[in-house]
């Protein structure tokens, strides 16, 4: 069978074009997966920012609670009252943020469920502290455990990225 010269040229060009098309398609798929991973990571980083703000306020409330249970002076009572208001404001922003988000990572979702369950006990811990009928170690333990749960989310987020630098930075934040 005779193939015309022009068809031979087209066949010779077709193979490299197909190869380049396949490489570009593979690159495009990789970029799509990278973009999806970055979107997921962005969501986790935003959550870490909200968690960090809540951690900061809970740490301050833990300190004020410690002062109140330890000393019981009116100065600590006022400090504790003011700090609780600040904690409540940040906690409200944290909860509002969570209402609009869906996290695909099962570990993060289960951690958030545990955190919300722990936050549900905050009112009881506060009342017990106000009445001074809770041991200092139990009150501080509650805050410490809650803070640890909030911080653990960034450790989970460090596993999401395939980028070593991002994973290291996220893991360093948790440590």
N, C-alpha and C positions, 0 to 999 in steps of 0.2 A: 504494500500500500504506500502510495506516495503522499507525503505531507508537503503542502506548499511551504515555501520559505517563510512567509508571514506567520503562518501557524506555528512553525518551529520557534520563531522569535517570541511569540505570545506564550508558548509553553515554557520557554526558558524564563520569561518574566513572571509567569504565574507562580512558580515555586517560591521564589523569594518573597513575593507579595503575600502569599498564603502564610509563609513563615513569620513575616513581620506582623501580619494581622493576628496570628495566634499569640505572638509575644505581647502585642498591645492589648489584646483581650485579657491575657493573664495578668498584666500590669494593672489594667482597669479593675479587675476583680480584687486584686490585692489592695488597691487604693480604696475600693468600696468597703472592704473589711476593716481597713485602717480607720476610715471615717466613722464607721459604726462603733468601733472600739473607743475612739476618741470621744464620741458623743456619750457613750456609757461612762467613760472615765470622767467627763465633765460633770455629769450628774452626781457621781460619787464624790468628786472634789467639792461641789457645792454643798453636799450633805456634810462633808467633813468640816466645812466652814461654819455651818449652822451648829454642828455638834460642838465645835471648839468654843463658840460663843456661849453655849449652854454650859459647857464644862467650866468655863471661867466663872460664871455666875454661881454655879453649884459649889465650886471651891470656896468662893467668898462666903456663901451661906454656911458651908461646913465650918469654916473658921468662926463665923459669928455664933453659930449654934454651940460650938465648943466653948467660946467665951461665956455665953449665957449659962450653959450648964455648969461650967467651972466656977464662974464668979457670981453670977446671978444679979449683977448690978443693973440699975436702970439704964445706964449708958449702953450696955450690951443689948438690953431689950430694944432700945431705939435703933441701934445698928442692925440688929436682926430683923426688925420690922421693915426697915428701909431696904435691906438686902433681899428680903423675900419678895418685895414689890419688883425689884429689878430682875430677879430670877423669873418671876411670873411673866414679865414682859418678854424676856428672851425665850422662855418656854413657849409662849403663845406664838411668837414668830416661827419657832422651830416646828410646832405642830401645824401651823398654816402652810409652811413649806412642804411638809410631808403629805398633806392632803392632796396636793396637786401633782405628786410624783408617783411613778411606778418603778420599782427597782427589780431588775431581772435576776440579780444575784440572790440565790436562796439564802446564803449565809447572812447577807446584809438584811434581808427581809426578816429573817428569824431574830436577828439581833435587835432590830427596831421594835419587833413585837415584845421582846423581853424588856427593852428600855421603857416602852410605853406602860407595860405592866408595873415596872418599878416606879415610874413617875406617878402612877395611880396610888401608890402608898405614901407619897410625899405629904399629903395633907395629914395623914395619921401620924407620921414622924414629927411633923411640925406641932401638932396638938400635944403629943406626948412631951415634946421639948418645952412647949409653953407651960405645961403643967409640971414640968420637971420630974416626970415619972418614967423616964427612959434613961438607961445607963448611957454614959458618954460614949463608951466603946461601941454600943449598938447604933447610936445615932451617927457616929463618925463612920462606922462600917457601912451603913446604908449609903451615905454619900460617896464613900470611896468605891464601893462596888458599882454604883450607878455611873460614876465618872469613868471607871475602867471600861464599862460596856460602851459608853459613848466614844471613847478613844479607840476601841477595838475596830470600829468601822473603817478607820483609815488603814489598818493592817489588812483588812479584807480588800479594800480598794487597791492596795499595792499589788495584789495578785492579778488584777484585771488587765493591766497593760503588759504588752509584750516588749515594750521599750524598757531596757534595763535601767536607764537613767531615771525614768519616771517611777519605776518600781522602787528603786533605791531611795529616791526623794520621799515617796509616800511612806515607805517603811521607816525612814529616819524620823518622819513627823510623829509616827506612832511611838517610836522608841523614846 
